[in-house]
């Protein structure tokens, strides 16, 4: 609560500061009674801290209606066609990115850099306004604030660097009379070095998470961000062979020139290890109750970590966005992600079928070890049905039986219980339990006539059918227990940096350096904590096993778009059919006893994506380049 009050005060402060510029000269000559002057703000560490809260708010968060997952092979926005420029092959400098990608990763974040640079230009002078005997104490406070600002600058630069490559490196606030024509893009290597330097400087000033106010930057966050950026930098997109995607490796804006891959991977590994070995840190990887041996318990705990955590106090969280409903900082994920068969819920964040198929069976075997896709000619097309293999170890024809705990934690699937809120009273007689109902029921009566009953959560359901998604699944990862989606607001946190990501990055760097035993140890850790057995992958196969664990563990956390780009696998992940599932249950009453047959059939949930090489990097928009024509464009876009 204290953090959010500080935020509100900070927001009011910034608004007042901005409004003050519109006042007449006569008013400006007076001492304002309802606002702080610039001189007052930069002579008081508490007011400076409030100013910094506005910069925290500018980080944004991932609880949006359209999510970063929707631009990857994870999930789709539940209702519409694949029309965004990133997905339909029309991305260009003229595209309206405001409709196509999340704000925190776009060029517009330079407004954040300006605010932070203003803060950094003033913060060191605050202690000098105090008597000699107080300076040391004031400097101790402002040094922490400076560390926070350096971290925030690195965080914003890191998001943009992973989207654009090399950036203009601005380390002081711009003034109106500055010559902006001299601002150019630095190389990618220079940009990474700039971010890493800010992370190092921030880490030196910041306290440990356990000693810092929850929600504010801490030492672990600075080290984690450094590890994230060095992992990205060492990867194939910026240090490997990119000739296959139309990029020249001498293009220093988006690639290291003559990179030393061993040195880059070693730097990434060491950065992660520095955090993992940090003395006094309270970070800890959760085991989700694996010692109980109970899959249901593990699934409940796994979901609760992201669905019910309202502060980043848990050792898994390094840095996160907090929400406080009383102060108006909130989100409505339960409404956006909840099933459309409930009043006012939208059913929009829908995992694709291939994401669902990624989850293993409870014994650690691959889903397709037990199931196959039967192709059947149907009119002018082909029907694709999920079928149980005759010799499969798991005999259930239902593909949702006997799956691993993370599947039940993350995915809302047909016949699962949606225990977040009750059905509307008008539907309780039909469904008193709250079963997610995606199947169409066809009854063949004794006289041969047919009756059809559509599932409550389908696109033919009784409550806002159009809100039903085409895929058949929903994401449960962010749904908060006890929140009524149509009227309530969520307060669960958005994780910017999680310890799991750092350790997975460490394991990846180890594999790239040939340290397979270390990688295997961590792959097994992440599997064992959700009751899966050790991996059977060979050393050569271990990288794919690790990437699989990363895909499952970081699902929905805005990691996948960066991963498929840095691994250069967009061609094999983003061009596959956009399948969902249609479920049909047929009851034949002409037979004695009556026969019930259920089928799970792939459907074309969305138009297939069209991949162009340009989308490995975002373009600098035409509008921005008209303002600053000296800014060179990214590869595979027109250069005029």
C-alpha positions as CSV (number, residue, x, y, z in Angstrom):
1,X,0.0,0.0,0.0
2,X,2.8,2.4,0.9
3,X,4.3,1.8,-2.6
4,X,1.1,2.6,-4.3
5,X,0.5,5.8,-2.3
6,X,4.0,6.9,-3.3
7,X,3.1,6.2,-6.9
8,X,-0.1,8.2,-6.8
9,X,1.7,11.1,-5.2
10,X,4.3,10.9,-7.9
11,X,1.7,10.9,-10.7
12,X,0.1,14.0,-9.3
13,X,3.5,15.6,-9.0
14,X,4.4,15.0,-12.6
15,X,1.0,16.2,-13.8
16,X,1.5,19.4,-11.8
17,X,5.0,19.9,-13.1
18,X,3.8,19.5,-16.7
19,X,0.8,21.8,-16.1
20,X,3.1,24.5,-14.6
21,X,4.7,25.1,-18.0
22,X,1.4,26.4,-19.4
23,X,1.0,29.1,-16.7
24,X,1.6,32.8,-17.5
25,X,4.8,34.4,-16.6
26,X,3.2,36.4,-13.8
27,X,2.0,33.2,-12.1
28,X,5.3,31.5,-12.6
29,X,6.9,34.4,-10.8
30,X,4.9,33.5,-7.7
31,X,5.5,30.7,-5.3
32,X,2.8,28.1,-6.1
33,X,0.7,27.0,-3.2
34,X,-0.6,23.8,-4.8
35,X,2.4,22.4,-6.6
36,X,6.1,21.8,-6.2
37,X,8.7,23.9,-8.0
38,X,11.6,22.3,-9.9
39,X,13.9,23.6,-7.2
40,X,11.8,22.0,-4.4
41,X,11.6,18.6,-6.1
42,X,15.4,18.4,-6.6
43,X,16.2,19.3,-3.1
44,X,14.0,16.6,-1.4
45,X,14.7,12.8,-1.8
46,X,11.1,11.9,-1.0
47,X,9.8,14.2,-3.8
48,X,12.5,12.9,-6.2
49,X,11.3,9.3,-5.3
50,X,7.8,10.3,-6.2
51,X,9.0,11.6,-9.6
52,X,10.7,8.3,-10.2
53,X,7.4,6.5,-9.6
54,X,6.1,8.0,-12.8
55,X,9.1,6.3,-14.6
56,X,8.1,3.0,-13.0
57,X,4.6,3.4,-14.3
58,X,6.0,3.9,-17.8
59,X,7.2,0.3,-17.9
60,X,3.7,-0.9,-18.7
61,X,2.7,-4.5,-18.2
62,X,1.5,-7.6,-20.1
63,X,-2.1,-7.7,-18.9
64,X,-3.5,-6.3,-22.1
65,X,-6.4,-7.6,-24.2
66,X,-4.0,-8.4,-27.0
67,X,-0.9,-10.0,-25.6
68,X,2.7,-10.6,-26.8
69,X,1.8,-14.3,-26.9
70,X,-0.6,-13.5,-29.8
71,X,2.4,-12.6,-32.0
72,X,4.0,-16.0,-31.4
73,X,3.2,-19.7,-31.7
74,X,1.9,-19.7,-28.1
75,X,-1.6,-18.3,-28.4
76,X,-4.0,-16.2,-30.5
77,X,-6.3,-13.3,-29.8
78,X,-9.5,-15.3,-29.4
79,X,-11.9,-13.8,-31.9
80,X,-10.4,-12.0,-34.9
81,X,-8.5,-13.0,-38.0
82,X,-4.7,-12.8,-38.3
83,X,-4.6,-9.3,-39.6
84,X,-1.7,-7.7,-37.8
85,X,1.2,-6.7,-39.9
86,X,3.6,-8.8,-37.9
87,X,1.6,-11.9,-38.7
88,X,0.3,-11.4,-42.3
89,X,3.6,-10.4,-43.9
90,X,2.9,-6.7,-44.4
91,X,5.1,-5.2,-41.7
92,X,6.7,-2.0,-43.0
93,X,7.9,1.4,-41.8
94,X,4.4,2.7,-42.6
95,X,2.6,0.1,-40.4
96,X,0.8,1.5,-37.4
97,X,2.6,-0.2,-34.6
98,X,0.2,1.1,-32.0
99,X,-2.1,-1.7,-33.3
100,X,0.5,-4.3,-33.6
101,X,2.8,-4.6,-30.7
102,X,3.1,-3.9,-27.0
103,X,4.1,-0.4,-26.0
104,X,7.1,-1.2,-23.8
105,X,9.1,-2.6,-26.7
106,X,8.6,0.3,-29.2
107,X,10.6,3.3,-30.2
108,X,8.2,5.5,-28.3
109,X,9.9,4.4,-25.0
110,X,12.5,7.1,-25.7
111,X,10.1,9.4,-23.9
112,X,10.8,7.3,-20.9
113,X,14.5,7.6,-21.4
114,X,14.1,11.4,-21.4
115,X,12.3,11.4,-18.1
116,X,14.8,9.1,-16.5
117,X,17.8,11.1,-17.8
118,X,16.3,14.2,-16.3
119,X,16.2,12.4,-13.0
120,X,19.8,11.2,-13.3
121,X,20.9,14.7,-14.1
122,X,19.4,16.1,-10.9
123,X,19.7,13.3,-8.3
124,X,23.3,13.8,-7.4
125,X,22.8,17.4,-6.5
126,X,20.2,16.8,-3.8
127,X,22.6,16.0,-1.1
128,X,24.4,19.3,-1.7
129,X,21.3,21.3,-0.7
130,X,21.6,19.9,2.9
131,X,23.8,20.9,5.8
132,X,27.1,19.1,6.0
133,X,26.0,16.9,8.9
134,X,23.1,15.5,6.9
135,X,24.7,15.0,3.5
136,X,25.9,11.5,4.1
137,X,22.4,10.2,5.1
138,X,20.8,12.1,2.2
139,X,23.4,10.7,-0.3
140,X,22.7,7.2,0.9
141,X,19.1,7.7,0.0
142,X,19.7,9.3,-3.3
143,X,22.3,6.7,-4.3
144,X,19.6,4.0,-4.0
145,X,17.2,6.2,-6.1
146,X,20.0,6.7,-8.7
147,X,20.5,2.9,-8.8
148,X,16.8,2.5,-9.5
149,X,16.9,5.1,-12.3
150,X,19.9,3.4,-13.9
151,X,18.1,0.1,-13.8
152,X,14.9,1.6,-15.3
153,X,17.0,3.2,-18.1
154,X,18.7,-0.2,-18.8
155,X,15.3,-2.0,-18.7
156,X,13.7,0.4,-21.2
157,X,16.8,0.3,-23.5
158,X,16.9,-3.5,-23.2
159,X,13.3,-3.8,-24.4
160,X,14.0,-1.6,-27.4
161,X,17.3,-3.2,-28.2
162,X,15.7,-6.6,-28.4
163,X,13.2,-5.1,-30.8
164,X,15.3,-2.8,-33.0
165,X,19.0,-3.6,-32.4
166,X,21.4,-0.6,-32.1
167,X,19.9,2.5,-30.7
168,X,20.7,6.2,-30.1
169,X,22.5,6.2,-26.8
170,X,21.3,9.1,-24.7
171,X,22.8,9.5,-21.2
172,X,21.5,13.0,-20.4
173,X,18.2,14.8,-20.8
174,X,17.7,16.6,-24.1
175,X,17.2,20.4,-24.2
176,X,15.1,22.4,-26.6
177,X,18.2,24.0,-28.2
178,X,20.1,20.7,-28.7
179,X,21.2,19.7,-32.2
180,X,19.2,16.6,-32.8
181,X,20.5,16.1,-36.3
182,X,23.7,14.6,-34.7
183,X,21.8,11.8,-33.0
184,X,22.5,8.5,-34.8
185,X,22.1,4.8,-34.0
186,X,24.9,3.2,-32.1
187,X,26.0,-0.3,-33.1
188,X,24.3,-3.3,-31.5
189,X,27.5,-4.1,-29.6
190,X,27.7,-0.5,-28.2
191,X,24.1,-0.6,-27.2
192,X,24.5,-3.9,-25.3
193,X,27.7,-2.5,-23.6
194,X,25.7,0.7,-22.6
195,X,22.9,-1.4,-21.1
196,X,25.3,-3.7,-19.3
197,X,27.2,-0.7,-17.8
198,X,23.9,0.7,-16.5
199,X,23.1,-2.7,-14.9
200,X,26.5,-2.9,-13.3
201,X,26.2,0.7,-11.9
202,X,22.7,0.0,-10.7
203,X,23.7,-3.3,-9.0
204,X,26.5,-1.4,-7.1
205,X,24.0,1.1,-5.7
206,X,20.9,-1.0,-5.1
207,X,20.1,-3.1,-2.0
208,X,19.1,-6.7,-2.0
209,X,15.5,-7.5,-2.8
210,X,14.9,-8.4,0.9
211,X,16.1,-5.0,1.9
212,X,14.2,-3.0,-0.7
213,X,10.6,-1.7,-0.8
214,X,8.6,-4.3,-2.7
215,X,7.9,-3.3,-6.3
216,X,11.1,-1.2,-6.6
217,X,14.3,-2.1,-8.4
218,X,16.8,-4.2,-6.4
219,X,20.3,-5.6,-6.8
220,X,19.0,-8.9,-8.1
221,X,16.9,-7.2,-10.7
222,X,19.9,-5.4,-12.1
223,X,21.9,-8.6,-12.3
224,X,19.0,-10.5,-13.9
225,X,18.5,-7.9,-16.6
226,X,22.2,-8.0,-17.4
227,X,21.9,-11.8,-17.7
228,X,18.9,-11.5,-20.0
229,X,20.6,-9.0,-22.3
230,X,23.8,-11.0,-22.6
231,X,21.9,-14.2,-23.4
232,X,20.1,-12.4,-26.2
233,X,23.3,-10.8,-27.4
234,X,25.1,-14.2,-27.6
235,X,22.4,-15.9,-29.6
236,X,22.2,-16.6,-33.3
237,X,20.2,-13.6,-34.4
238,X,22.9,-11.2,-33.3
239,X,26.1,-13.3,-33.4
240,X,25.4,-16.3,-35.7
241,X,24.9,-16.9,-39.4
242,X,22.0,-14.7,-40.5
243,X,22.5,-14.9,-44.2
244,X,19.4,-17.1,-44.4
245,X,17.2,-14.3,-43.3
246,X,18.7,-11.6,-45.6
247,X,20.9,-9.9,-43.1
248,X,24.6,-9.1,-43.7
249,X,26.7,-10.1,-40.8
250,X,28.7,-6.8,-41.2
251,X,25.5,-4.8,-40.4
252,X,26.7,-3.6,-37.0
253,X,23.3,-2.2,-36.2
254,X,21.8,-5.6,-35.6
255,X,24.8,-7.9,-35.4
256,X,28.2,-8.3,-33.8
257,X,31.0,-7.9,-36.4
258,X,33.4,-10.9,-36.2
259,X,31.9,-12.1,-32.9
260,X,33.7,-14.4,-30.5
261,X,30.9,-16.8,-29.7
262,X,32.7,-18.5,-26.8
263,X,33.3,-15.1,-25.1
264,X,29.7,-14.1,-25.6
265,X,28.3,-17.3,-24.2
266,X,30.7,-17.2,-21.3
267,X,29.6,-13.6,-20.5
268,X,26.0,-14.7,-20.5
269,X,26.7,-17.7,-18.3
270,X,28.8,-15.7,-15.8
271,X,26.2,-13.0,-15.6
272,X,23.5,-15.5,-14.6
273,X,25.8,-17.3,-12.3
274,X,26.6,-14.0,-10.5
275,X,23.0,-13.8,-9.6
276,X,22.6,-17.4,-8.7
277,X,25.6,-17.1,-6.3
278,X,24.7,-13.7,-4.9
279,X,25.4,-13.6,-1.2
280,X,22.4,-12.9,1.0
281,X,19.9,-13.1,-1.8
282,X,16.4,-14.3,-0.9
283,X,15.7,-15.7,-4.4
284,X,14.7,-19.3,-4.5
285,X,13.1,-21.6,-7.1
286,X,9.8,-23.0,-6.1
287,X,9.2,-26.8,-6.0
288,X,5.4,-26.5,-6.1
289,X,4.9,-29.2,-3.5
290,X,6.6,-31.9,-5.5
291,X,7.5,-33.7,-2.3
292,X,3.8,-34.6,-1.9
293,X,3.9,-36.6,-5.1
294,X,0.4,-35.3,-5.8
295,X,-0.1,-34.0,-9.3
296,X,-3.2,-32.0,-8.4
297,X,-1.4,-30.3,-5.6
298,X,1.5,-29.4,-7.9
299,X,-0.8,-28.0,-10.5
300,X,-2.7,-25.9,-8.0
301,X,0.5,-24.4,-6.6
302,X,1.9,-23.8,-10.0
303,X,-1.1,-21.8,-11.1
304,X,-1.2,-20.0,-7.8
305,X,2.3,-18.6,-8.3
306,X,1.2,-16.4,-11.2
307,X,-2.6,-16.3,-10.6
308,X,-2.7,-15.4,-6.9
309,X,0.5,-13.6,-6.1
310,X,-0.3,-10.0,-5.3
311,X,3.3,-9.0,-4.3
312,X,6.6,-10.2,-5.6
313,X,7.6,-11.4,-2.1
314,X,7.9,-15.0,-3.3
315,X,11.5,-16.0,-4.0
316,X,10.7,-16.8,-7.7
317,X,10.0,-13.2,-8.4
318,X,12.8,-10.7,-8.9
319,X,11.0,-7.6,-10.2
320,X,7.3,-7.2,-10.9
321,X,4.5,-4.8,-11.5
322,X,2.1,-4.5,-8.5
323,X,-1.5,-3.4,-8.6
324,X,-3.7,-1.8,-5.9
325,X,-7.4,-1.5,-6.7
326,X,-8.1,1.2,-4.1
327,X,-5.7,3.5,-6.0
328,X,-7.0,2.6,-9.4
329,X,-4.0,0.5,-10.5
330,X,-5.6,-2.8,-11.6
331,X,-6.3,-5.1,-14.5
332,X,-9.1,-7.2,-15.7
333,X,-7.5,-10.5,-16.8
334,X,-10.2,-12.6,-15.3
335,X,-12.7,-10.8,-17.6
336,X,-10.4,-11.0,-20.7
337,X,-9.3,-14.6,-20.3
338,X,-12.4,-16.1,-18.8
339,X,-14.9,-18.3,-20.7
340,X,-17.6,-16.6,-22.8
341,X,-20.3,-18.8,-21.1
342,X,-20.2,-16.5,-18.1
343,X,-21.7,-13.1,-18.0
344,X,-19.3,-10.4,-19.3
345,X,-16.3,-12.6,-19.9
346,X,-14.4,-12.5,-23.2
347,X,-12.5,-15.7,-23.8
348,X,-9.7,-14.1,-25.7
349,X,-6.3,-15.5,-24.8
350,X,-6.4,-18.9,-26.5
351,X,-3.4,-21.3,-26.6
352,X,-3.0,-22.9,-30.0
353,X,-3.4,-26.6,-30.4
354,X,0.4,-27.1,-31.0
355,X,1.0,-25.3,-27.7
356,X,-1.4,-27.7,-26.0
357,X,0.4,-30.7,-27.7
358,X,3.7,-29.4,-26.3
359,X,2.7,-30.5,-22.8
360,X,3.9,-34.0,-22.0
361,X,2.1,-37.0,-20.5
362,X,2.4,-37.5,-16.8
363,X,5.2,-40.1,-17.2
364,X,7.3,-37.6,-19.2
365,X,6.7,-39.1,-22.6
366,X,5.8,-37.1,-25.7
367,X,2.1,-36.6,-26.4
368,X,2.5,-38.1,-29.9
369,X,4.0,-41.3,-28.4
370,X,0.4,-42.1,-27.5
371,X,-1.7,-40.2,-30.0
372,X,-1.6,-39.6,-33.8
373,X,-3.5,-37.5,-36.3
374,X,-5.7,-39.5,-38.6
375,X,-6.4,-37.7,-41.9
376,X,-9.8,-38.3,-43.5
377,X,-11.0,-37.0,-46.8
378,X,-14.1,-34.8,-46.2
379,X,-15.7,-33.3,-49.3
380,X,-13.1,-30.9,-50.8
381,X,-10.9,-30.9,-47.7
382,X,-9.2,-33.1,-45.1
383,X,-10.4,-33.8,-41.6
384,X,-7.7,-34.3,-39.0
385,X,-8.7,-36.3,-35.9
386,X,-6.7,-36.8,-32.7
387,X,-6.6,-40.6,-32.2
388,X,-5.2,-42.9,-29.5
389,X,-2.5,-45.2,-30.8
390,X,-3.5,-48.9,-30.5
391,X,-0.3,-49.8,-28.7
392,X,-0.2,-46.6,-26.6
393,X,0.8,-46.8,-23.0
394,X,-2.1,-44.5,-22.1
395,X,-5.3,-46.0,-23.5
396,X,-7.8,-43.1,-23.0
397,X,-9.2,-41.7,-26.2
398,X,-9.5,-38.3,-24.4
399,X,-6.3,-36.4,-25.2
400,X,-6.6,-34.3,-22.0
401,X,-6.3,-37.3,-19.6
402,X,-2.9,-38.3,-18.0
403,X,-1.1,-35.0,-18.9
404,X,1.6,-33.3,-16.8
405,X,0.8,-30.9,-14.0
406,X,1.7,-27.8,-15.9
407,X,-1.0,-28.6,-18.5
408,X,-3.7,-28.6,-15.9
409,X,-2.3,-25.4,-14.3
410,X,-2.0,-23.4,-17.5
411,X,-4.7,-24.6,-19.9
412,X,-8.5,-24.5,-19.6
413,X,-9.7,-27.4,-21.8
414,X,-13.0,-29.0,-22.5
415,X,-14.6,-30.7,-19.4
416,X,-12.2,-29.0,-17.0
417,X,-13.8,-27.3,-14.0
418,X,-13.6,-23.5,-14.1
419,X,-13.7,-22.9,-10.3
420,X,-13.1,-19.2,-10.4
421,X,-16.7,-18.1,-10.3
422,X,-20.2,-19.7,-10.6
423,X,-22.2,-20.0,-13.8
424,X,-24.9,-17.4,-14.3
425,X,-28.1,-18.4,-12.5
426,X,-29.9,-19.0,-15.9
427,X,-27.4,-21.8,-16.7
428,X,-26.9,-23.5,-13.3
429,X,-29.5,-26.2,-13.9
430,X,-27.6,-27.2,-17.0
431,X,-24.2,-26.8,-15.4
432,X,-24.1,-26.7,-11.6
433,X,-20.4,-27.5,-11.5
434,X,-18.8,-24.9,-13.8
435,X,-17.5,-27.2,-16.5
436,X,-15.8,-25.6,-19.4
437,X,-18.0,-26.8,-22.2
438,X,-16.6,-26.7,-25.7
439,X,-18.3,-29.7,-27.2
440,X,-21.2,-29.9,-29.6
441,X,-23.6,-32.7,-28.7
442,X,-25.6,-34.4,-31.5
443,X,-28.3,-36.9,-30.6
444,X,-29.5,-39.3,-33.2
445,X,-33.0,-40.2,-32.0
446,X,-34.7,-43.6,-32.5
447,X,-36.6,-42.3,-35.6
448,X,-33.3,-41.1,-37.2
449,X,-33.9,-37.4,-36.5
450,X,-31.1,-35.4,-35.0
451,X,-31.0,-32.7,-32.3
452,X,-28.0,-30.5,-31.7
453,X,-27.0,-28.9,-28.4
454,X,-24.1,-26.5,-28.5
455,X,-21.6,-26.2,-25.6
456,X,-22.0,-23.3,-23.2
457,X,-18.6,-21.9,-24.0
458,X,-18.6,-22.4,-27.8
459,X,-19.2,-19.8,-30.5
460,X,-22.8,-21.0,-30.5
461,X,-23.3,-20.8,-26.8
462,X,-26.2,-18.9,-25.1
463,X,-24.2,-16.0,-23.7
464,X,-22.5,-13.7,-26.2
465,X,-21.6,-16.5,-28.6
466,X,-19.3,-14.2,-30.6
467,X,-16.9,-13.9,-27.6
468,X,-16.2,-17.6,-27.9
469,X,-12.7,-18.2,-29.4
470,X,-12.0,-20.4,-32.4
471,X,-9.3,-22.5,-30.8
472,X,-11.2,-24.3,-28.0
473,X,-8.8,-23.5,-25.1
474,X,-8.1,-20.6,-22.8
475,X,-5.2,-19.6,-20.6
476,X,-5.5,-20.1,-16.9
477,X,-2.0,-18.9,-15.9
478,X,-3.1,-15.4,-15.0
479,X,-6.6,-16.0,-13.7
480,X,-7.0,-15.0,-10.1
481,X,-9.0,-17.0,-7.6
482,X,-11.9,-15.2,-6.0
483,X,-12.3,-12.4,-8.7
484,X,-15.6,-12.2,-10.5
485,X,-14.6,-11.3,-14.0
486,X,-17.6,-9.3,-15.0
487,X,-17.5,-7.0,-12.0
488,X,-14.2,-7.4,-10.3
489,X,-10.6,-6.4,-10.8
490,X,-7.4,-8.4,-10.6
491,X,-4.6,-7.5,-8.3
492,X,-2.1,-10.3,-9.2
493,X,1.3,-9.1,-10.2
494,X,2.9,-8.9,-13.7
495,X,6.4,-10.5,-13.5
496,X,9.0,-8.5,-15.4
497,X,11.9,-10.7,-14.2
498,X,11.6,-14.2,-12.7
499,X,14.4,-16.3,-11.3
500,X,13.3,-19.3,-13.5
501,X,14.2,-17.2,-16.6
502,X,17.7,-16.5,-15.2
503,X,18.4,-20.2,-14.4
504,X,17.1,-21.4,-17.8
505,X,19.4,-18.8,-19.5
506,X,22.3,-20.1,-17.4
507,X,21.5,-23.7,-18.5
508,X,21.3,-22.5,-22.2
509,X,24.7,-20.8,-22.1
510,X,26.2,-23.9,-20.5
511,X,24.9,-26.1,-23.3
512,X,26.3,-23.7,-25.9
513,X,29.7,-24.0,-24.2
514,X,29.6,-27.8,-24.2
515,X,28.9,-28.1,-20.4
516,X,26.2,-30.6,-21.0
517,X,26.2,-32.0,-17.4
518,X,25.3,-28.6,-16.0
519,X,22.5,-28.2,-18.5
520,X,21.1,-31.6,-17.8
521,X,21.0,-30.9,-14.1
522,X,18.8,-27.9,-14.5
523,X,16.6,-29.5,-17.1
524,X,15.9,-32.3,-14.7
525,X,15.3,-29.8,-11.9
526,X,12.5,-28.0,-13.8
527,X,11.0,-31.4,-14.7
528,X,11.3,-32.9,-11.3
529,X,9.6,-30.0,-9.5
530,X,6.4,-30.7,-11.5
531,X,6.7,-34.5,-11.0
532,X,8.2,-35.3,-14.4
533,X,11.1,-37.8,-14.6
534,X,14.6,-36.9,-15.7
535,X,15.1,-36.3,-19.4
536,X,16.3,-39.1,-21.6
537,X,17.8,-36.7,-24.2
538,X,21.3,-37.2,-25.5
539,X,23.8,-34.3,-25.2
540,X,22.9,-33.3,-28.8
541,X,19.2,-33.5,-28.0
542,X,19.5,-31.6,-24.8
543,X,19.2,-28.2,-26.3
544,X,15.8,-29.0,-27.7
545,X,14.8,-30.4,-24.3
546,X,15.9,-27.2,-22.7
547,X,14.0,-25.1,-25.2
548,X,10.9,-27.1,-24.5
549,X,11.2,-26.5,-20.8
550,X,11.7,-22.8,-21.5
551,X,8.6,-22.7,-23.7
552,X,6.4,-24.3,-21.1
553,X,7.9,-22.5,-18.0
554,X,7.8,-19.0,-19.5
555,X,4.5,-19.4,-21.4
556,X,2.7,-16.0,-21.6
557,X,5.6,-14.1,-20.0
558,X,6.6,-12.2,-23.2
559,X,9.7,-14.3,-23.6
560,X,8.7,-16.4,-26.7
561,X,8.8,-13.6,-29.3
562,X,12.4,-12.8,-28.4
563,X,13.3,-16.5,-28.2
564,X,12.0,-17.6,-31.6
565,X,13.8,-14.6,-33.1
566,X,17.1,-15.0,-31.3
567,X,17.2,-18.7,-32.1
568,X,16.3,-18.0,-35.8
569,X,13.4,-20.4,-35.7
570,X,10.5,-18.2,-36.8
571,X,10.4,-20.1,-40.1
572,X,9.6,-23.4,-38.3
573,X,7.3,-22.0,-35.6
574,X,5.4,-19.2,-37.2
575,X,4.4,-20.8,-40.5
576,X,2.7,-23.9,-39.2
577,X,-1.1,-24.2,-39.5
578,X,-3.0,-22.3,-36.9
579,X,-5.0,-25.2,-35.5
580,X,-7.5,-25.4,-32.7
581,X,-9.9,-28.2,-31.8
582,X,-13.6,-29.0,-32.5
583,X,-15.1,-31.5,-30.1
584,X,-18.2,-33.4,-31.2
585,X,-20.1,-35.9,-29.0
586,X,-22.6,-38.1,-30.9
587,X,-25.2,-40.2,-29.0
588,X,-26.9,-42.8,-31.2
589,X,-30.2,-43.9,-29.5
590,X,-31.0,-46.3,-32.4
591,X,-28.6,-48.7,-30.8
592,X,-29.1,-50.7,-27.6
593,X,-27.4,-49.8,-25.4
594,X,-27.1,-46.3,-26.9
595,X,-23.7,-45.6,-28.3
596,X,-21.7,-42.4,-27.4
597,X,-18.8,-41.4,-29.7
598,X,-16.6,-38.4,-29.1
599,X,-14.2,-37.0,-31.6
600,X,-11.4,-34.3,-31.3
601,X,-10.8,-32.7,-34.6
602,X,-8.2,-30.1,-35.6
603,X,-9.8,-27.0,-36.9
604,X,-8.3,-24.0,-38.8
605,X,-8.7,-21.5,-36.0
606,X,-7.1,-18.6,-37.7
607,X,-5.6,-17.8,-41.1
608,X,-2.0,-19.1,-41.4
609,X,0.7,-16.5,-40.8
610,X,2.9,-15.2,-43.6
611,X,6.5,-14.8,-42.5
612,X,8.8,-12.3,-44.0
613,X,12.5,-11.9,-43.0
614,X,11.9,-8.3,-42.1
615,X,9.9,-9.3,-39.0
616,X,13.0,-10.5,-37.2
617,X,13.4,-6.8,-36.3
618,X,10.9,-4.0,-36.0
619,X,11.2,-1.1,-38.4
620,X,11.8,2.5,-37.4
621,X,8.6,4.1,-38.6
622,X,8.5,6.5,-41.5
623,X,7.2,9.2,-39.1
624,X,10.3,8.8,-36.9
625,X,12.7,8.9,-39.8
626,X,11.1,12.0,-41.2
627,X,11.9,13.6,-37.9
628,X,15.4,12.2,-37.9
629,X,16.4,11.1,-41.4
630,X,19.9,10.3,-40.3
631,X,18.6,7.2,-38.5
632,X,19.4,4.2,-40.6
633,X,16.6,1.7,-41.2
634,X,16.7,-2.0,-40.2
635,X,17.5,-4.6,-42.8
636,X,14.9,-6.0,-45.1
637,X,12.9,-2.8,-45.0
638,X,13.0,-0.1,-47.6
639,X,15.8,2.3,-46.8
640,X,14.4,5.6,-48.3
